[in-house]
Amino acid sequence: MTPRSVSPLALLGAALLCIGCQHGPDEKTQRAAEIHNDLGVGSLNQGDFQSAYREFEQAVQIDDTLPDAHNGLGLVLHLNYQKLAEAEVQYKRALELRPAFPECHVNLGNLYLDEARYDEAIAQYEIALNDMLYRTPYFAQSNLGWALYKKGETDRAIESVRAAVTSVPTFCQGWRTLGLIYDGTGRAEKACDAFAEFAQSCPAVAEAHQRLGVCRAKLGRTELARVSFAACVEHATPGLLKDDCVTFLTRLGGPPPHPAPPPPPKP
């Protein structure tokens, strides 16, 4: 999650759902609910939020004791419909049923982050990070850093996000978050370094090249900025981001004379 502009893919990655867990008053009811939950997970992973909502809603109607379905329903209400109060109810129901559910704690933390309830978000991320069985702690670590930054604790924020990208060097969202924090605190050199790692880790993500290009332009590195904006234009789909990169590229004198090389390799 996550900053407000965070990619939905990065937020879905934080929301790994347990499939096939044993719940329900009897085997037939349990299985019916699990089937709908599994279908909801598949739709969610494909970005089909309407189908996911329908399946998760049916799952909880059949078996209200299935925490995964409540978590999934909360995700759809949160990410697609922006019904934050209803999503919070679903997340809390999932945690009532399964207190040791780090993915759901992260999702609830992301919701609190969206509502600027930073202390509550931080508490949820810390609960997730204290769970030794949590398989993707770097999501919570990065989002914890963003919540700390928004709260004004910049040093702790940077430490938290750096821990995330140190544990998983190819964690694109972590490098993005780190770059935003550095940029927001006037550390342009460090911001460019972080955005370069973002572009290196996710070369097909147009936003990574756009942010790197803007950062390089701020530092007066015009030729490198042109390279980044050309890469953004190459990878962006038609829309505002691509239009912005075309505009930046035009202002800087057009595309570089040779195909844009990849960002420099990591040391």
FIGUDREN-883984 format. One record per residue (C-alpha): residue number from 1; residue in three letters; chain; x, y, z. Coordinates in steps of 0.5 Angstrom, whole numbers, plus 500, padded with zeros to 3 digits. Each point is the difference from the previous one (the first is absolute). Layout:
drenvo:NUM lopa:ALA lolum:A u:X v:Y w:Z
...
END
This chain:
drenvo:1 lopa:MET lolum:A u:500 v:500 w:500
drenvo:2 lopa:THR lolum:A u:502 v:505 w:502
drenvo:3 lopa:PRO lolum:A u:500 v:507 w:497
drenvo:4 lopa:ARG lolum:A u:494 v:502 w:497
drenvo:5 lopa:SER lolum:A u:502 v:499 w:493
drenvo:6 lopa:VAL lolum:A u:503 v:493 w:502
drenvo:7 lopa:SER lolum:A u:499 v:495 w:494
drenvo:8 lopa:PRO lolum:A u:494 v:495 w:502
drenvo:9 lopa:LEU lolum:A u:505 v:495 w:498
drenvo:10 lopa:ALA lolum:A u:504 v:502 w:505
drenvo:11 lopa:LEU lolum:A u:494 v:500 w:505
drenvo:12 lopa:LEU lolum:A u:497 v:493 w:498
drenvo:13 lopa:GLY lolum:A u:507 v:497 w:501
drenvo:14 lopa:ALA lolum:A u:500 v:502 w:507
drenvo:15 lopa:ALA lolum:A u:493 v:496 w:501
drenvo:16 lopa:LEU lolum:A u:502 v:493 w:499
drenvo:17 lopa:LEU lolum:A u:494 v:496 w:501
drenvo:18 lopa:CYS lolum:A u:499 v:493 w:503
drenvo:19 lopa:ILE lolum:A u:497 v:495 w:496
drenvo:20 lopa:GLY lolum:A u:497 v:494 w:502
drenvo:21 lopa:CYS lolum:A u:500 v:501 w:508
drenvo:22 lopa:GLN lolum:A u:495 v:496 w:504
drenvo:23 lopa:HIS lolum:A u:494 v:504 w:503
drenvo:24 lopa:GLY lolum:A u:493 v:500 w:500
drenvo:25 lopa:PRO lolum:A u:494 v:496 w:504
drenvo:26 lopa:ASP lolum:A u:500 v:494 w:495
drenvo:27 lopa:GLU lolum:A u:504 v:497 w:495
drenvo:28 lopa:LYS lolum:A u:495 v:502 w:494
drenvo:29 lopa:THR lolum:A u:499 v:507 w:502
drenvo:30 lopa:GLN lolum:A u:508 v:501 w:501
drenvo:31 lopa:ARG lolum:A u:501 v:497 w:493
drenvo:32 lopa:ALA lolum:A u:495 v:504 w:497
drenvo:33 lopa:ALA lolum:A u:503 v:507 w:503
drenvo:34 lopa:GLU lolum:A u:507 v:498 w:499
drenvo:35 lopa:ILE lolum:A u:498 v:499 w:492
drenvo:36 lopa:HIS lolum:A u:498 v:507 w:500
drenvo:37 lopa:ASN lolum:A u:506 v:503 w:504
drenvo:38 lopa:ASP lolum:A u:504 v:496 w:495
drenvo:39 lopa:LEU lolum:A u:497 v:503 w:494
drenvo:40 lopa:GLY lolum:A u:500 v:507 w:503
drenvo:41 lopa:VAL lolum:A u:507 v:499 w:501
drenvo:42 lopa:GLY lolum:A u:501 v:499 w:493
drenvo:43 lopa:SER lolum:A u:496 v:506 w:498
drenvo:44 lopa:LEU lolum:A u:504 v:504 w:504
drenvo:45 lopa:ASN lolum:A u:506 v:498 w:498
drenvo:46 lopa:GLN lolum:A u:498 v:501 w:493
drenvo:47 lopa:GLY lolum:A u:497 v:507 w:502
drenvo:48 lopa:ASP lolum:A u:493 v:498 w:499
drenvo:49 lopa:PHE lolum:A u:497 v:504 w:506
drenvo:50 lopa:GLN lolum:A u:493 v:499 w:498
drenvo:51 lopa:SER lolum:A u:501 v:493 w:500
drenvo:52 lopa:ALA lolum:A u:504 v:499 w:506
drenvo:53 lopa:TYR lolum:A u:495 v:504 w:504
drenvo:54 lopa:ARG lolum:A u:494 v:496 w:498
drenvo:55 lopa:GLU lolum:A u:504 v:493 w:501
drenvo:56 lopa:PHE lolum:A u:503 v:503 w:507
drenvo:57 lopa:GLU lolum:A u:493 v:502 w:502
drenvo:58 lopa:GLN lolum:A u:497 v:494 w:498
drenvo:59 lopa:ALA lolum:A u:505 v:496 w:505
drenvo:60 lopa:VAL lolum:A u:499 v:504 w:506
drenvo:61 lopa:GLN lolum:A u:492 v:499 w:499
drenvo:62 lopa:ILE lolum:A u:501 v:493 w:500
drenvo:63 lopa:ASP lolum:A u:505 v:500 w:505
drenvo:64 lopa:ASP lolum:A u:501 v:506 w:505
drenvo:65 lopa:THR lolum:A u:506 v:496 w:503
drenvo:66 lopa:LEU lolum:A u:505 v:500 w:494
drenvo:67 lopa:PRO lolum:A u:505 v:506 w:502
drenvo:68 lopa:ASP lolum:A u:503 v:500 w:493
drenvo:69 lopa:ALA lolum:A u:494 v:501 w:496
drenvo:70 lopa:HIS lolum:A u:499 v:506 w:505
drenvo:71 lopa:ASN lolum:A u:507 v:503 w:499
drenvo:72 lopa:GLY lolum:A u:499 v:499 w:492
drenvo:73 lopa:LEU lolum:A u:493 v:504 w:501
drenvo:74 lopa:GLY lolum:A u:503 v:505 w:504
drenvo:75 lopa:LEU lolum:A u:506 v:501 w:494
drenvo:76 lopa:VAL lolum:A u:495 v:501 w:495
drenvo:77 lopa:LEU lolum:A u:496 v:505 w:504
drenvo:78 lopa:HIS lolum:A u:506 v:503 w:502
drenvo:79 lopa:LEU lolum:A u:504 v:500 w:493
drenvo:80 lopa:ASN lolum:A u:494 v:501 w:495
drenvo:81 lopa:TYR lolum:A u:494 v:503 w:503
drenvo:82 lopa:GLN lolum:A u:504 v:504 w:505
drenvo:83 lopa:LYS lolum:A u:494 v:498 w:505
drenvo:84 lopa:LEU lolum:A u:505 v:501 w:506
drenvo:85 lopa:ALA lolum:A u:496 v:499 w:506
drenvo:86 lopa:GLU lolum:A u:497 v:494 w:497
drenvo:87 lopa:ALA lolum:A u:507 v:497 w:498
drenvo:88 lopa:GLU lolum:A u:502 v:501 w:508
drenvo:89 lopa:VAL lolum:A u:494 v:496 w:502
drenvo:90 lopa:GLN lolum:A u:502 v:494 w:496
drenvo:91 lopa:TYR lolum:A u:507 v:501 w:502
drenvo:92 lopa:LYS lolum:A u:499 v:500 w:507
drenvo:93 lopa:ARG lolum:A u:495 v:494 w:499
drenvo:94 lopa:ALA lolum:A u:506 v:496 w:497
drenvo:95 lopa:LEU lolum:A u:504 v:502 w:506
drenvo:96 lopa:GLU lolum:A u:495 v:498 w:505
drenvo:97 lopa:LEU lolum:A u:500 v:493 w:496
drenvo:98 lopa:ARG lolum:A u:507 v:499 w:499
drenvo:99 lopa:PRO lolum:A u:504 v:505 w:505
drenvo:100 lopa:ALA lolum:A u:507 v:497 w:497
drenvo:101 lopa:PHE lolum:A u:499 v:503 w:493
drenvo:102 lopa:PRO lolum:A u:505 v:505 w:498
drenvo:103 lopa:GLU lolum:A u:498 v:501 w:493
drenvo:104 lopa:CYS lolum:A u:493 v:502 w:502
drenvo:105 lopa:HIS lolum:A u:504 v:505 w:506
drenvo:106 lopa:VAL lolum:A u:504 v:503 w:494
drenvo:107 lopa:ASN lolum:A u:493 v:501 w:496
drenvo:108 lopa:LEU lolum:A u:497 v:503 w:506
drenvo:109 lopa:GLY lolum:A u:506 v:504 w:501
drenvo:110 lopa:ASN lolum:A u:500 v:503 w:493
drenvo:111 lopa:LEU lolum:A u:493 v:502 w:501
drenvo:112 lopa:TYR lolum:A u:502 v:504 w:506
drenvo:113 lopa:LEU lolum:A u:506 v:503 w:496
drenvo:114 lopa:ASP lolum:A u:495 v:502 w:495
drenvo:115 lopa:GLU lolum:A u:496 v:503 w:505
drenvo:116 lopa:ALA lolum:A u:506 v:504 w:503
drenvo:117 lopa:ARG lolum:A u:499 v:496 w:506
drenvo:118 lopa:TYR lolum:A u:507 v:499 w:501
drenvo:119 lopa:ASP lolum:A u:501 v:497 w:507
drenvo:120 lopa:GLU lolum:A u:495 v:495 w:499
drenvo:121 lopa:ALA lolum:A u:503 v:498 w:493
drenvo:122 lopa:ILE lolum:A u:507 v:500 w:503
drenvo:123 lopa:ALA lolum:A u:497 v:495 w:506
drenvo:124 lopa:GLN lolum:A u:497 v:495 w:494
drenvo:125 lopa:TYR lolum:A u:507 v:500 w:497
drenvo:126 lopa:GLU lolum:A u:504 v:498 w:506
drenvo:127 lopa:ILE lolum:A u:495 v:495 w:502
drenvo:128 lopa:ALA lolum:A u:501 v:497 w:493
drenvo:129 lopa:LEU lolum:A u:508 v:500 w:501
drenvo:130 lopa:ASN lolum:A u:499 v:497 w:506
drenvo:131 lopa:ASP lolum:A u:497 v:494 w:497
drenvo:132 lopa:MET lolum:A u:506 v:495 w:499
drenvo:133 lopa:LEU lolum:A u:496 v:496 w:495
drenvo:134 lopa:TYR lolum:A u:498 v:506 w:495
drenvo:135 lopa:ARG lolum:A u:503 v:499 w:493
drenvo:136 lopa:THR lolum:A u:501 v:507 w:497
drenvo:137 lopa:PRO lolum:A u:502 v:504 w:506
drenvo:138 lopa:TYR lolum:A u:503 v:505 w:495
drenvo:139 lopa:PHE lolum:A u:493 v:503 w:498
drenvo:140 lopa:ALA lolum:A u:499 v:502 w:508
drenvo:141 lopa:GLN lolum:A u:507 v:502 w:501
drenvo:142 lopa:SER lolum:A u:499 v:505 w:494
drenvo:143 lopa:ASN lolum:A u:493 v:502 w:501
drenvo:144 lopa:LEU lolum:A u:502 v:501 w:507
drenvo:145 lopa:GLY lolum:A u:506 v:505 w:498
drenvo:146 lopa:TRP lolum:A u:495 v:504 w:496
drenvo:147 lopa:ALA lolum:A u:495 v:501 w:506
drenvo:148 lopa:LEU lolum:A u:506 v:502 w:504
drenvo:149 lopa:TYR lolum:A u:502 v:505 w:495
drenvo:150 lopa:LYS lolum:A u:493 v:503 w:499
drenvo:151 lopa:LYS lolum:A u:500 v:500 w:508
drenvo:152 lopa:GLY lolum:A u:506 v:504 w:500
drenvo:153 lopa:GLU lolum:A u:505 v:495 w:502
drenvo:154 lopa:THR lolum:A u:505 v:500 w:494
drenvo:155 lopa:ASP lolum:A u:506 v:497 w:503
drenvo:156 lopa:ARG lolum:A u:496 v:494 w:502
drenvo:157 lopa:ALA lolum:A u:496 v:500 w:494
drenvo:158 lopa:ILE lolum:A u:506 v:499 w:495
drenvo:159 lopa:GLU lolum:A u:503 v:495 w:505
drenvo:160 lopa:SER lolum:A u:494 v:496 w:499
drenvo:161 lopa:VAL lolum:A u:499 v:500 w:493
drenvo:162 lopa:ARG lolum:A u:508 v:499 w:499
drenvo:163 lopa:ALA lolum:A u:499 v:494 w:504
drenvo:164 lopa:ALA lolum:A u:495 v:498 w:495
drenvo:165 lopa:VAL lolum:A u:504 v:501 w:494
drenvo:166 lopa:THR lolum:A u:506 v:497 w:503
drenvo:167 lopa:SER lolum:A u:496 v:493 w:502
drenvo:168 lopa:VAL lolum:A u:497 v:500 w:492
drenvo:169 lopa:PRO lolum:A u:505 v:504 w:496
drenvo:170 lopa:THR lolum:A u:495 v:500 w:494
drenvo:171 lopa:PHE lolum:A u:494 v:502 w:504
drenvo:172 lopa:CYS lolum:A u:498 v:506 w:495
drenvo:173 lopa:GLN lolum:A u:494 v:503 w:505
drenvo:174 lopa:GLY lolum:A u:506 v:501 w:505
drenvo:175 lopa:TRP lolum:A u:504 v:503 w:496
drenvo:176 lopa:ARG lolum:A u:495 v:505 w:497
drenvo:177 lopa:THR lolum:A u:498 v:501 w:508
drenvo:178 lopa:LEU lolum:A u:507 v:502 w:501
drenvo:179 lopa:GLY lolum:A u:501 v:504 w:494
drenvo:180 lopa:LEU lolum:A u:493 v:504 w:502
drenvo:181 lopa:ILE lolum:A u:503 v:501 w:507
drenvo:182 lopa:TYR lolum:A u:507 v:503 w:498
drenvo:183 lopa:ASP lolum:A u:496 v:504 w:495
drenvo:184 lopa:GLY lolum:A u:495 v:503 w:505
drenvo:185 lopa:THR lolum:A u:506 v:502 w:505
drenvo:186 lopa:GLY lolum:A u:504 v:503 w:495
drenvo:187 lopa:ARG lolum:A u:506 v:495 w:499
drenvo:188 lopa:ALA lolum:A u:500 v:500 w:492
drenvo:189 lopa:GLU lolum:A u:506 v:496 w:499
drenvo:190 lopa:LYS lolum:A u:497 v:494 w:505
drenvo:191 lopa:ALA lolum:A u:494 v:500 w:497
drenvo:192 lopa:CYS lolum:A u:503 v:499 w:493
drenvo:193 lopa:ASP lolum:A u:504 v:494 w:502
drenvo:194 lopa:ALA lolum:A u:493 v:497 w:503
drenvo:195 lopa:PHE lolum:A u:496 v:502 w:494
drenvo:196 lopa:ALA lolum:A u:506 v:497 w:496
drenvo:197 lopa:GLU lolum:A u:499 v:493 w:504
drenvo:198 lopa:PHE lolum:A u:493 v:501 w:499
drenvo:199 lopa:ALA lolum:A u:501 v:500 w:492
drenvo:200 lopa:GLN lolum:A u:505 v:494 w:500
drenvo:201 lopa:SER lolum:A u:496 v:496 w:504
drenvo:202 lopa:CYS lolum:A u:493 v:501 w:496
drenvo:203 lopa:PRO lolum:A u:503 v:502 w:493
drenvo:204 lopa:ALA lolum:A u:493 v:499 w:497
drenvo:205 lopa:VAL lolum:A u:496 v:505 w:505
drenvo:206 lopa:ALA lolum:A u:500 v:507 w:497
drenvo:207 lopa:GLU lolum:A u:499 v:504 w:506
drenvo:208 lopa:ALA lolum:A u:507 v:498 w:502
drenvo:209 lopa:HIS lolum:A u:503 v:503 w:494
drenvo:210 lopa:GLN lolum:A u:496 v:506 w:501
drenvo:211 lopa:ARG lolum:A u:502 v:501 w:507
drenvo:212 lopa:LEU lolum:A u:507 v:499 w:499
drenvo:213 lopa:GLY lolum:A u:500 v:505 w:494
drenvo:214 lopa:VAL lolum:A u:496 v:505 w:504
drenvo:215 lopa:CYS lolum:A u:506 v:499 w:505
drenvo:216 lopa:ARG lolum:A u:505 v:501 w:495
drenvo:217 lopa:ALA lolum:A u:498 v:506 w:497
drenvo:218 lopa:LYS lolum:A u:499 v:503 w:507
drenvo:219 lopa:LEU lolum:A u:508 v:499 w:501
drenvo:220 lopa:GLY lolum:A u:501 v:503 w:493
drenvo:221 lopa:ARG lolum:A u:502 v:493 w:497
drenvo:222 lopa:THR lolum:A u:496 v:501 w:493
drenvo:223 lopa:GLU lolum:A u:503 v:495 w:496
drenvo:224 lopa:LEU lolum:A u:499 v:494 w:505
drenvo:225 lopa:ALA lolum:A u:493 v:503 w:501
drenvo:226 lopa:ARG lolum:A u:498 v:500 w:493
drenvo:227 lopa:VAL lolum:A u:502 v:492 w:500
drenvo:228 lopa:SER lolum:A u:495 v:499 w:506
drenvo:229 lopa:PHE lolum:A u:495 v:504 w:497
drenvo:230 lopa:ALA lolum:A u:501 v:496 w:493
drenvo:231 lopa:ALA lolum:A u:499 v:493 w:504
drenvo:232 lopa:CYS lolum:A u:494 v:503 w:503
drenvo:233 lopa:VAL lolum:A u:497 v:501 w:494
drenvo:234 lopa:GLU lolum:A u:502 v:494 w:497
drenvo:235 lopa:HIS lolum:A u:497 v:496 w:506
drenvo:236 lopa:ALA lolum:A u:494 v:504 w:502
drenvo:237 lopa:THR lolum:A u:493 v:499 w:497
drenvo:238 lopa:PRO lolum:A u:496 v:505 w:497
drenvo:239 lopa:GLY lolum:A u:498 v:505 w:505
drenvo:240 lopa:LEU lolum:A u:502 v:506 w:505
drenvo:241 lopa:LEU lolum:A u:506 v:497 w:502
drenvo:242 lopa:LYS lolum:A u:503 v:499 w:493
drenvo:243 lopa:ASP lolum:A u:497 v:507 w:498
drenvo:244 lopa:ASP lolum:A u:504 v:503 w:506
drenvo:245 lopa:CYS lolum:A u:507 v:496 w:497
drenvo:246 lopa:VAL lolum:A u:499 v:502 w:493
drenvo:247 lopa:THR lolum:A u:499 v:507 w:503
drenvo:248 lopa:PHE lolum:A u:506 v:500 w:504
drenvo:249 lopa:LEU lolum:A u:504 v:496 w:494
drenvo:250 lopa:THR lolum:A u:498 v:506 w:495
drenvo:251 lopa:ARG lolum:A u:502 v:505 w:505
drenvo:252 lopa:LEU lolum:A u:507 v:497 w:501
drenvo:253 lopa:GLY lolum:A u:501 v:500 w:493
drenvo:254 lopa:GLY lolum:A u:497 v:493 w:497
drenvo:255 lopa:PRO lolum:A u:502 v:493 w:501
drenvo:256 lopa:PRO lolum:A u:508 v:498 w:501
drenvo:257 lopa:PRO lolum:A u:503 v:498 w:493
drenvo:258 lopa:HIS lolum:A u:501 v:493 w:502
drenvo:259 lopa:PRO lolum:A u:495 v:495 w:504
drenvo:260 lopa:ALA lolum:A u:500 v:501 w:507
drenvo:261 lopa:PRO lolum:A u:504 v:496 w:504
drenvo:262 lopa:PRO lolum:A u:498 v:496 w:506
drenvo:263 lopa:PRO lolum:A u:502 v:504 w:507
drenvo:264 lopa:PRO lolum:A u:507 v:498 w:502
drenvo:265 lopa:PRO lolum:A u:501 v:493 w:504
drenvo:266 lopa:LYS lolum:A u:500 v:500 w:507
drenvo:267 lopa:PRO lolum:A u:507 v:500 w:503
END
